[in-house]
Amino acid sequence: MEGITQKKSYKFGLRIINLYKYLTEQKKEYIISKQVLRSGTSIGANTEEAVAGQSRADFYAKICVAYKEARETIYWLKLLKDGEYIKESDFISIFKDCEELCKLLGKTKITIKTK
């Protein structure tokens, strides 16, 4: 059974793939689009790896990586908005999803550390 973070990170990854397609096909932007694709899809990949972790420490390490990738994705999304590659309305929607993932992953980190 998938957890909420797994589900949300997977859906977010799909949104990032669609953003990448838009950026490369419509805006002809290839550098930042590749960065946001890498970091945005890495969130879900690391979350999945965490679930399959061999130990509590392994789980924690992968969650930390997923959190860092989410933070990096926020950076690239801001650059895309401020560089006028995506509209404000599109930015707000995907940014909120990424922030939510940051909060979920951050709370997971805290929970693991306090136990």
Residue pairs with C-beta under 8 A, 6 or more apart in sequence:
2 10
3 51
4 104
5 47
5 101
5 104
5 105
5 108
6 44
6 47
6 48
6 51
8 97
8 100
8 101
8 104
9 43
9 44
9 47
9 66
9 101
10 44
11 97
12 40
12 43
12 44
12 94
12 97
12 98
12 101
13 40
13 41
13 43
13 44
13 45
15 40
15 94
15 97
16 36
16 37
16 40
16 41
16 73
16 94
17 37
17 41
19 33
19 36
19 37
19 40
19 86
19 94
20 33
20 34
20 36
20 37
23 29
23 30
23 32
23 33
23 36
23 80
23 85
23 86
24 30
24 33
27 33
27 85
29 80
29 85
32 76
32 79
32 80
32 83
32 85
35 76
36 73
36 76
36 77
36 80
39 69
39 70
39 72
39 73
39 76
40 69
40 73
40 76
40 98
42 65
42 66
42 69
43 66
43 69
43 70
43 73
43 101
43 105
44 66
46 62
46 63
46 65
46 66
46 69
47 62
47 63
47 66
47 105
49 62
50 58
50 59
50 62
50 63
50 66
51 59
53 59
53 61
53 62
56 112
59 112
60 109
60 112
60 113
63 105
63 108
63 109
63 112
64 109
66 105
67 102
67 105
67 106
67 109
70 98
70 101
70 102
70 105
71 102
73 98
74 95
74 98
74 99
74 102
77 86
77 91
77 94
77 95
77 98
78 91
78 95
80 86
80 91
81 88
81 91
81 95
